[in-house]
């Protein structure tokens, strides 16, 4: 089955609704953390899926912004987002306060697949991509799957999810520019070391083309199934405008598929990485 | 009778419009490129006046390089480049898919030559699942410098006349705003045999990131849409309404019911909603409800009492 046929399977209602903000606070120099009430959502949320959020910026910036979920808390029916303040949209989002509502469309897209019989998985995340993989680490922990995670960022300040991942019992390796440890070759050594010590059933990545190419290389040689969550500028987030596309190879043919609908999670080996 | 018709009948609102021979239960339809099957998750297509899937090309097209969209104050610029799976896929999958809905299907055609327009119009216009054709003679994202067939009155006339000769299905020409006098293209379309005019496609635009010194779009230029361009569209609808007898489908920057009413006052018989669906996925249904509320508020029973009814004595009456 081709990626483009996927959406035909999971037809369901996706709601665009106001959700209540339970908290929205700055957690480091560049990162914010928002918790929303998810009790009114029409369907379950999977790690890797995203919400298309109206950041409330009026006309100054116009489009919504996609945010992948950081934590899915079924017990208290809340969702958490960890976001990097980058431009007009995310800056406007920081202005929203506890008790206010935010218009949110989702959950959208295809999430990560985590095989039931998986024993140990590898996560390779860079920057805000850590937030996307954190949701998967949470899911893995719930299913008793062990995680080894390599988290890459500019500075220690940006390695926010590390503690949470360690809380889930993950083996966490941190690399940063600050420490001069984030170069690709060093990350390659760490992955080689992990795969030498453990039998890795699947690998996942988000946040860096450079690291994704590295993981593509290693997992194809070692025949480890791998997935990537992609980011792209979006228009509609529901598969009609064809703004957020990427090239994948299927049946030896290059296809241009939609990140919002066929993704944002794709089999890593299929994605053509631009240099 | 659908729920919607029942509701509007109960309320005494007559929303039915005739666009060049195509009967619509209400005047709201999507703009090409801002609508597709996957929107079935967020709205019931039976409630729309018409469905209008993305422009189809004869052969599959890859589309343009990313980034394909960038936002600007009160709008966005896109340069998708009509990513398309080709006519065969469209005939096999898209046309049959929309048969499940009690809503007419307008097929938007894009082509590289007059001959290709004629060939595609022949196939699609004579397909029983297609209720009307919209000729996209105005996409700014296919050729260098945004050139389009609809920039030249003579080419527009020739193209329309040839397509008219091959099919009897209602024919809507989608005009480009990137011309000096849009009335000339409207009249060329009318003389060529078009049944209605979609006013208009996007404005050729460009945005540069001042931090990277690079164009914001992979294709450098694109088409701007959104509420920022709406006053220009209203002006163009008004100008075309004065010049041509053809019904007009207004398109560009409609975000709510009042925007649609404004276009209808200027002369539009129907209105397309595009960019608004990106901000609010179910925007088309909201626009429709707001039109109904407006009509109730002002005691207007028939939508035709609005179309082209802008008047100019507001200062005299104070």
Interface residues (C-beta under 8 A of the other chain):
Chain A: X7 X11 X12 X13 X14 X16 X54 X59 X60 X61 X62 X63 X64 X103 X105 X232 X233 X234 X235 X236 X237 X238 X239 X240 X241 X242 X243 X244 X245 X246 X256 X261
Chain B: X33 X34 X35 X36 X38 X39 X40 X41 X42 X54 X62 X63 X66 X67 X68 X69 X70 X71 X72 X73 X74 X75 X76 X78 X80 X83 X226 X227 X228 X277 X278 X279 X280 X281 X282
